[in-house]
Amino acid sequence: MFMGDRREAFAARRELMGYTQESLAAAVGVEFSTVGRWERGDLTPQPYRRPRIAKALGLTLEELGTLLTPTPSGQNGTSAVVLAQIAGADVLPVQPDLAETDDMNRRDLLRLFSMTGALLALPAAESAVCDAERLAAAAQTGAVDSTAVAEFEQLNSHLWRVYAFAPTKSQVLPLVRAQLDVLSEGLRRPQTSATRQRLCELSADLFQLAGEIFFDGDRYTDAAHCYTLAATASKEANTPDLWACALARHAFIAVYERRFTEAAPILELAADLARRGDPALSTRHWIAAVQAETFAGLGDLDTCQRALDTAAEVEHLQGRVHNGGWLRFDGSRLAEERGTCYVTLGRPDLAEAALTDALAGNLTARRKAGVLTDLAMIGVHRRDPEQVVSYTNAVLATARQTGSGVVVRKLRGLQPHLATLLADQQIQQLDAEINSLIGSHAA
């Protein structure tokens, strides 16, 4: 048993003191399922509950805090052995299997999605009789107030920033899962109608982030589920821009899998919603950029160019046109998006200048890999093995470094086009390296 794990340490102490989950819940005045969430590490007890929990478990508040926020052995802070002593057990830690942990996080998050989706499906009028009755029960049950909602919002924004800088996006998934659990708990507690609307909005925000993580990991079915829940929560929150972005992300899965005819009607619906949203935001311009890629896939150059022109109108907006989270479009991606469209349309003459401009910008590793893949494709059109090898090797290095499913998918899309150059020994070696990468990624 790994006593550095909060779940097992807390449970061990509870059992040592002779409590079941149900009896401890009764002793501290919570639902027994809440004790389960404490032990899983999905939820942290509120400060006002901790004295009662500490008394029941025979701990000081400091010891309880240590038990709830352990640091794995080998890092600064509380060791697993010390944690085992507090829990009342005499065991040594073992290292968890990282792949198993990642899969566990995914399964737990999907279960949480199902529960939160059910909460979102409840009409606001049925979740409580009225706001006055909800707030009357606040002292007993801990109502969600505006201060708590503001803290939730700050953490959501922080998680988007962490995601942006994380070299491996899946590392952010446990944090997202924990925050979603907090929000779903908030949806069950007493709240005003305005607070419920804000909680729905924050849930939609976080579902989109979870979808982005799954999308980067090549788990498109899971990502689609996230975006569907984001759309549902956005509708409950009555936020057209957020709703439109959730639909656009859902459609982008089809774009990425080159199912352009499926993406087009979803994007049209997203565009209609965006027109009802905040005109100061870049929502409609970002959707136009995704539509341009769809029209390129359908082989419609003229409509693609019109959509790109619409996207470029973002440059005329004033002030902060995005929020850095579920909406990040500010026009800085236009060159690479234009280049991608022209490569898809088989127009390398138009694509190269746009892609060269894009490379001069400040690109993330994943975005740069996309541009380099498109430049490699231009090399294929020109039957230039040197250009193909140079750019593709750089993309392979990024894929190995980041483990990004998005980058691997780019290489998988490029690979069939290498067939016309396989007489070249360098291309043969490149093809073999792509096969090896795809095989290791699927394992």
Solvent accessible surface area in square Angstrom, and as a share of the most:
residue,aa,sasa,rsa
1,M,104,0.46
2,F,32,0.13
3,M,0,0.00
4,G,6,0.06
5,D,40,0.21
6,R,51,0.19
7,R,85,0.31
8,E,46,0.21
9,A,0,0.00
10,F,0,0.00
11,A,18,0.14
12,A,18,0.14
13,R,35,0.13
14,R,20,0.07
15,E,110,0.49
16,L,101,0.50
17,M,79,0.35
18,G,67,0.64
19,Y,55,0.21
20,T,76,0.44
21,Q,53,0.24
22,E,97,0.44
23,S,46,0.30
24,L,0,0.00
25,A,2,0.02
26,A,81,0.63
27,A,37,0.29
28,V,3,0.02
29,G,46,0.45
30,V,25,0.14
31,E,124,0.55
32,F,106,0.44
33,S,48,0.31
34,T,14,0.08
35,V,0,0.00
36,G,6,0.06
37,R,17,0.06
38,W,2,0.01
39,E,9,0.04
40,R,114,0.41
41,G,17,0.16
42,D,14,0.07
43,L,20,0.10
44,T,56,0.33
45,P,3,0.02
46,Q,78,0.35
47,P,103,0.65
48,Y,130,0.49
49,R,45,0.16
50,R,54,0.20
51,P,73,0.46
52,R,140,0.51
53,I,0,0.00
54,A,4,0.03
55,K,174,0.74
56,A,17,0.13
57,L,0,0.00
58,G,47,0.45
59,L,19,0.09
60,T,79,0.46
61,L,100,0.50
62,E,142,0.64
63,E,64,0.29
64,L,0,0.00
65,G,18,0.18
66,T,28,0.16
67,L,0,0.00
68,L,0,0.00
69,T,84,0.49
70,P,26,0.17
71,T,34,0.20
72,P,56,0.35
73,S,50,0.32
74,G,82,0.79
75,Q,112,0.50
76,N,148,0.76
77,G,65,0.62
78,T,37,0.21
79,S,36,0.23
80,A,0,0.00
81,V,64,0.37
82,V,66,0.38
83,L,1,0.00
84,A,2,0.02
85,Q,124,0.55
86,I,26,0.13
87,A,0,0.00
88,G,37,0.36
89,A,27,0.21
90,D,148,0.77
91,V,54,0.31
92,L,138,0.69
93,P,38,0.24
94,V,91,0.52
95,Q,143,0.63
96,P,63,0.40
97,D,81,0.42
98,L,144,0.72
99,A,77,0.60
100,E,115,0.51
101,T,44,0.26
102,D,52,0.27
103,D,50,0.26
104,M,49,0.22
105,N,13,0.07
106,R,54,0.20
107,R,105,0.38
108,D,20,0.10
109,L,0,0.00
110,L,41,0.21
111,R,147,0.54
112,L,14,0.07
113,F,0,0.00
114,S,74,0.48
115,M,69,0.31
116,T,1,0.01
117,G,15,0.14
118,A,63,0.49
119,L,26,0.13
120,L,0,0.00
121,A,76,0.59
122,L,81,0.40
123,P,65,0.41
124,A,42,0.32
125,A,87,0.67
126,E,125,0.56
127,S,46,0.30
128,A,30,0.23
129,V,122,0.70
130,C,54,0.32
131,D,53,0.28
132,A,73,0.57
133,E,95,0.43
134,R,17,0.06
135,L,88,0.44
136,A,85,0.66
137,A,37,0.28
138,A,30,0.23
139,A,100,0.77
140,Q,151,0.67
141,T,63,0.37
142,G,15,0.14
143,A,22,0.17
144,V,4,0.02
145,D,79,0.41
146,S,90,0.58
147,T,86,0.50
148,A,25,0.19
149,V,10,0.06
150,A,48,0.37
151,E,101,0.45
152,F,28,0.12
153,E,79,0.35
154,Q,128,0.57
155,L,76,0.38
156,N,1,0.00
157,S,50,0.32
158,H,84,0.38
159,L,5,0.02
160,W,8,0.03
161,R,132,0.48
162,V,46,0.26
163,Y,8,0.03
164,A,55,0.42
165,F,174,0.73
166,A,12,0.09
167,P,89,0.56
168,T,45,0.26
169,K,29,0.12
170,S,46,0.30
171,Q,114,0.51
172,V,2,0.01
173,L,6,0.03
174,P,46,0.29
175,L,91,0.45
176,V,0,0.00
177,R,23,0.09
178,A,34,0.26
179,Q,4,0.02
180,L,0,0.00
181,D,4,0.02
182,V,42,0.24
183,L,0,0.00
184,S,0,0.00
185,E,27,0.12
186,G,0,0.00
187,L,12,0.06
188,R,92,0.34
189,R,50,0.18
190,P,22,0.14
191,Q,3,0.01
192,T,35,0.20
193,S,61,0.40
194,A,70,0.54
195,T,16,0.09
196,R,11,0.04
197,Q,80,0.35
198,R,66,0.24
199,L,0,0.00
200,C,0,0.00
201,E,45,0.20
202,L,6,0.03
203,S,0,0.00
204,A,0,0.00
205,D,15,0.08
206,L,0,0.00
207,F,0,0.00
208,Q,0,0.00
209,L,0,0.00
210,A,0,0.00
211,G,0,0.00
212,E,19,0.08
213,I,5,0.03
214,F,4,0.02
215,F,15,0.06
216,D,9,0.05
217,G,36,0.35
218,D,33,0.17
219,R,92,0.34
220,Y,22,0.08
221,T,115,0.67
222,D,11,0.06
223,A,0,0.00
224,A,22,0.17
225,H,72,0.32
226,C,0,0.00
227,Y,3,0.01
228,T,67,0.39
229,L,17,0.09
230,A,0,0.00
231,A,14,0.11
232,T,53,0.31
233,A,0,0.00
234,S,0,0.00
235,K,126,0.53
236,E,68,0.30
237,A,0,0.00
238,N,108,0.55
239,T,26,0.15
240,P,29,0.18
241,D,11,0.06
242,L,1,0.00
243,W,54,0.19
244,A,0,0.00
245,C,0,0.00
246,A,0,0.00
247,L,25,0.12
248,A,0,0.00
249,R,15,0.06
250,H,55,0.24
251,A,0,0.00
252,F,52,0.22
253,I,9,0.05
254,A,6,0.04
255,V,5,0.03
256,Y,32,0.12
257,E,57,0.26
258,R,152,0.56
259,R,89,0.33
260,F,18,0.07
261,T,101,0.59
262,E,89,0.40
263,A,0,0.00
264,A,30,0.24
265,P,83,0.52
266,I,51,0.26
267,L,1,0.00
268,E,86,0.38
269,L,96,0.48
270,A,0,0.00
271,A,10,0.08
272,D,63,0.33
273,L,4,0.02
274,A,4,0.03
275,R,151,0.55
276,R,153,0.56
277,G,17,0.16
278,D,66,0.34
279,P,98,0.61
280,A,52,0.40
281,L,35,0.18
282,S,0,0.00
283,T,2,0.01
284,R,76,0.28
285,H,4,0.02
286,W,42,0.15
287,I,1,0.00
288,A,5,0.04
289,A,4,0.03
290,V,8,0.04
291,Q,25,0.11
292,A,0,0.00
293,E,33,0.15
294,T,1,0.01
295,F,48,0.20
296,A,2,0.02
297,G,23,0.23
298,L,80,0.40
299,G,56,0.53
300,D,56,0.29
301,L,48,0.24
302,D,87,0.45
303,T,30,0.17
304,C,0,0.00
305,Q,60,0.27
306,R,146,0.53
307,A,10,0.08
308,L,0,0.00
309,D,83,0.43
310,T,55,0.32
311,A,0,0.00
312,A,25,0.20
313,E,89,0.40
314,V,4,0.03
315,E,118,0.53
316,H,138,0.62
317,L,39,0.19
318,Q,152,0.68
319,G,71,0.68
320,R,165,0.60
321,V,13,0.07
322,H,41,0.18
323,N,59,0.30
324,G,31,0.29
325,G,6,0.05
326,W,32,0.11
327,L,1,0.01
328,R,65,0.24
329,F,4,0.02
330,D,65,0.34
331,G,12,0.11
332,S,74,0.48
333,R,70,0.25
334,L,13,0.06
335,A,30,0.24
336,E,17,0.07
337,E,29,0.13
338,R,61,0.22
339,G,0,0.00
340,T,23,0.13
341,C,1,0.01
342,Y,14,0.05
343,V,15,0.09
344,T,42,0.24
345,L,34,0.17
346,G,36,0.35
347,R,87,0.32
348,P,29,0.18
349,D,95,0.49
350,L,63,0.31
351,A,0,0.00
352,E,52,0.23
353,A,70,0.54
354,A,11,0.09
355,L,0,0.00
356,T,78,0.45
357,D,95,0.49
358,A,6,0.04
359,L,57,0.29
360,A,93,0.72
361,G,44,0.42
362,N,150,0.77
363,L,33,0.17
364,T,72,0.42
365,A,53,0.41
366,R,63,0.23
367,R,39,0.14
368,K,96,0.41
369,A,0,0.00
370,G,10,0.10
371,V,2,0.01
372,L,14,0.07
373,T,6,0.04
374,D,13,0.07
375,L,4,0.02
376,A,0,0.00
377,M,27,0.12
378,I,0,0.00
379,G,0,0.00
380,V,16,0.09
381,H,93,0.42
382,R,122,0.45
383,R,147,0.54
384,D,51,0.26
385,P,33,0.21
386,E,112,0.50
387,Q,27,0.12
388,V,0,0.00
389,V,19,0.11
390,S,70,0.45
391,Y,61,0.23
392,T,1,0.00
393,N,65,0.33
394,A,42,0.32
395,V,1,0.00
396,L,1,0.00
397,A,56,0.43
398,T,21,0.12
399,A,2,0.02
400,R,132,0.48
401,Q,142,0.63
402,T,17,0.10
403,G,44,0.43
404,S,4,0.03
405,G,0,0.00
406,V,13,0.07
407,V,1,0.01
408,V,1,0.01
409,R,54,0.20
410,K,50,0.21
411,L,0,0.00
412,R,74,0.27
413,G,40,0.39
414,L,1,0.01
415,Q,30,0.14
416,P,94,0.59
417,H,89,0.40
418,L,1,0.00
419,A,63,0.49
420,T,83,0.48
421,L,10,0.05
422,L,65,0.32
423,A,105,0.81
424,D,43,0.22
425,Q,150,0.67
426,Q,78,0.35
427,I,0,0.00
428,Q,90,0.40
429,Q,108,0.48
430,L,4,0.02
431,D,30,0.16
432,A,53,0.41
433,E,45,0.20
434,I,0,0.00
435,N,82,0.42
436,S,77,0.50
437,L,20,0.10
438,I,34,0.17
439,G,43,0.42
440,S,74,0.48
441,H,56,0.25
442,A,82,0.63
443,A,120,0.93
